[in-house]
Amino acid sequence: MKGYESHTYGDAFADVYDDWYQDLSDVDALVALIAEFAPGEKLCELGIGTGRLAIPLANNGFTVTGIDSSDAMLARLRVANQQHNITAVAGDMVDDMPKGPFDVVLIGFNTLFNLESQERQQQCLTTCAHALRAGGIVVVEGLIPTGQPDGGTVDDVSLKSMTATNVVLSVSRHLSAEQLVEGQFIEFTEQHGIRLRPWSIRYSTTDQLDRMATAAGLAMSARFHDANRTPFDPASGRHLTLYTLDK
């Protein structure tokens, strides 16, 4: 998407992220799952955002460091983190990732896919592996879009929400051959007029993720549909995968 940069998503969604995506995953279940699989309590979250995951993790005994490229997201995190128990870093989650060592690196829902190419995603997983202590884990959540048999393009316009004073339309384009999905939420409000909220992801299949993880020195240890450990089914459209440092 022309004009789209690494901080664009965070800056566009910071003010509505917690309201719109509070049900994206079962946070309590995710905290419990990480606590069971992690070899320790030192955790780094990539794309920490407003602290949707990081704050509950920090409040449950994890020592949390997070990184995000959006100043707007980090500003929300600072306000929400009333216990002041999270270290937040402004920067690129590949090039500026804290060095660790960490017991856990958490890459929440679709955060890895915010990186614009498979090469950058590979670099990210390699950087994660280098930041882990022996036996450490990387947790990746992501969607699994349905590809088009002909590798074609699918455009969609739909209604996200509507109230007496607010309408949100979703406009998206899925370029199957490029494994790219991008779009805009177009918000109309009586008080503020029109607001555009752009987003873009370059997704990878679970097979591709596993190959990238192997190249980074990581081995898959578990895969579920979600943090509640629902059995994984490729047709279900999402996954939560745990990789362990293979050394």
C-alpha positions in Angstrom: 0.0 0.0 0.0 1.6 3.3 -1.1 2.5 5.4 1.9 2.2 2.6 4.4 5.1 2.4 6.9 6.0 0.2 9.9 4.3 2.7 12.3 1.2 3.3 10.2 -1.0 0.6 11.7 -0.2 1.5 15.3 -0.7 5.2 14.8 -4.0 4.6 13.1 -5.5 2.1 15.6 -4.0 3.2 19.0 -7.2 5.0 20.1 -9.6 2.2 19.3 -7.4 -0.9 19.6 -8.4 -2.0 23.0 -12.1 -1.6 22.2 -12.0 -3.2 18.8 -9.7 -6.1 19.7 -10.3 -6.9 23.3 -11.7 -10.3 22.4 -9.0 -11.2 19.9 -7.7 -13.9 22.2 -8.3 -15.3 25.7 -5.6 -13.4 27.6 -5.9 -15.4 30.8 -5.5 -18.6 28.9 -2.5 -17.2 27.1 -0.8 -16.2 30.3 -1.4 -19.7 31.7 -0.1 -21.4 28.6 3.1 -19.3 28.5 3.6 -19.9 32.2 3.5 -23.7 31.7 5.8 -23.8 28.7 8.3 -21.1 29.6 11.6 -22.1 31.2 11.7 -18.8 33.2 10.0 -15.5 33.6 11.9 -13.0 31.4 9.7 -12.2 28.4 9.9 -9.9 25.4 6.9 -9.0 23.4 7.3 -7.8 19.8 4.7 -5.2 18.8 3.7 -4.6 22.4 1.1 -2.0 21.4 -1.2 -0.8 24.2 -0.2 -3.6 26.5 -3.2 -5.9 25.8 -1.1 -8.9 26.5 2.0 -7.4 28.3 0.2 -5.9 31.2 -1.6 -9.2 32.3 1.7 -11.0 31.8 3.6 -8.5 34.0 0.9 -8.6 36.6 1.3 -12.4 36.7 5.0 -12.4 37.6 6.7 -12.1 34.2 9.5 -9.6 33.8 8.3 -7.9 30.5 10.2 -5.9 27.9 8.3 -4.8 24.8 9.1 -3.0 21.6 6.9 -1.1 19.2 7.4 1.3 16.3 4.3 3.3 17.0 4.7 6.2 19.5 0.9 6.4 19.7 0.7 2.8 20.9 3.5 3.3 23.4 1.8 6.4 24.8 -1.3 4.3 25.5 0.8 1.6 27.1 2.4 4.2 29.5 -1.0 5.3 30.7 -2.4 1.8 31.0 0.6 0.3 32.8 -0.2 1.7 36.2 2.1 -0.7 38.0 5.1 0.7 36.0 6.4 -2.9 35.7 7.1 -3.0 31.9 10.1 -1.8 30.0 9.0 -0.3 26.7 11.3 0.3 23.8 10.5 2.4 20.7 11.9 0.8 17.6 11.8 -1.8 14.8 11.1 -5.3 16.2 13.8 -6.8 14.0 16.6 -4.2 13.8 16.1 -2.8 17.4 15.0 -5.9 19.3 16.3 -6.0 22.9 19.2 -8.4 23.2 18.0 -10.5 26.1 18.6 -13.2 27.0 14.9 -14.0 27.3 13.0 -17.1 28.3 10.1 -16.2 26.1 9.6 -14.0 23.0 5.9 -13.4 22.3 4.7 -12.4 18.8 1.0 -11.7 19.3 -1.8 -12.2 16.7 -0.6 -11.3 13.2 2.3 -9.2 14.5 4.9 -11.2 12.6 2.8 -10.6 9.4 3.2 -6.9 9.8 6.7 -7.4 8.4 6.4 -6.9 4.6 8.3 -9.9 3.3 9.2 -13.5 4.0 12.8 -12.4 4.2 12.0 -9.9 7.0 9.9 -12.5 8.8 12.9 -14.9 8.6 15.2 -12.2 10.0 12.7 -11.7 12.8 12.6 -15.3 13.9 16.4 -15.6 13.6 16.7 -12.5 15.8 14.3 -14.1 18.3 16.4 -17.2 18.4 19.5 -15.2 19.1 17.8 -13.4 22.0 16.6 -16.6 23.7 18.4 -18.5 26.4 18.8 -22.3 26.0 15.4 -23.9 26.1 13.5 -20.7 25.6 10.4 -20.4 23.5 8.9 -18.2 20.8 5.1 -17.9 20.8 3.5 -16.9 17.4 -0.2 -16.2 16.9 -1.5 -15.8 13.3 -4.3 -16.2 10.9 -4.4 -18.6 8.0 -6.2 -16.9 5.1 -7.8 -19.1 2.4 -5.8 -18.8 -0.8 -7.5 -18.5 -4.2 -6.9 -21.5 -6.4 -5.9 -19.3 -9.3 -3.7 -17.1 -7.2 -6.1 -14.3 -8.0 -7.2 -11.1 -6.2 -10.4 -10.8 -4.1 -11.8 -7.4 -3.2 -14.3 -7.0 -0.4 -16.4 -4.2 1.1 -18.5 -4.9 4.2 -20.0 -3.3 7.2 -17.9 -3.7 10.4 -20.2 -1.8 12.8 -23.0 0.7 13.0 -24.7 2.8 15.7 -26.9 5.9 15.6 -23.8 8.1 15.4 -21.1 5.9 14.0 -20.5 3.7 10.9 -17.4 1.7 10.2 -16.9 0.1 6.7 -14.2 -2.5 5.9 -12.5 -2.3 2.5 -9.9 -4.9 1.8 -7.9 -6.6 -1.0 -6.5 -10.1 -0.9 -3.7 -10.7 -3.4 -3.3 -14.4 -3.0 -0.2 -14.9 -5.2 1.7 -12.3 -3.0 0.2 -13.6 0.2 -0.8 -10.0 0.9 -4.0 -8.7 2.5 -4.4 -5.0 2.9 -7.3 -2.6 3.6 -8.9 0.3 5.3 -11.4 0.7 8.0 -13.4 3.8 7.0 -15.0 5.3 10.1 -17.9 7.9 9.7 -18.9 9.7 12.9 -21.3 12.5 13.4 -18.9 14.4 15.6 -15.5 13.9 13.9 -16.4 13.2 10.2 -14.3 10.6 8.3 -11.3 8.7 9.7 -9.2 6.2 7.7 -7.5 3.3 9.5 -5.2 1.5 7.1 -3.7 -2.0 7.7 -1.6 -4.4 5.7 -0.2 -7.9 6.4 2.0 -10.3 4.4 1.0 -13.6 5.8 2.9 -17.0 5.9 1.4 -20.5 6.0 2.2 -22.7 8.9 4.5 -24.8 6.7 6.4 -21.7 5.7 6.6 -20.6 9.4 8.0 -24.0 10.4 10.6 -23.8 7.7 11.7 -20.3 8.7 11.8 -21.5 12.4 14.0 -24.4 11.5 16.3 -22.2 9.6 16.5 -20.0 12.7 17.4 -22.9 14.9 13.9 -23.3 16.4 11.9 -26.5 16.7 8.1 -26.6 16.9 7.0 -27.9 20.3 3.2 -27.4 20.1 0.5 -25.9 17.9 -3.1 -25.1 18.9 -6.0 -23.3 17.3 -5.9 -20.8 20.2 -4.6 -20.1 23.7 -7.4 -22.4 25.1 -5.5 -25.3 23.4 -8.3 -26.1 21.0 -6.9 -28.7 18.6 -5.4 -27.1 15.6 -7.2 -27.5 12.3 -5.8 -25.7 9.2 -9.4 -25.0 8.0 -10.1 -23.0 11.2 -8.3 -20.0 10.0 -5.9 -19.3 12.9 -3.2 -20.9 15.0 -1.0 -20.5 18.1 2.4 -22.1 17.7 5.2 -22.6 20.2 8.8 -23.0 19.0 11.7 -24.0 21.3 15.3 -23.0 20.8 16.9 -26.1 19.4 20.2 -26.2 21.3 
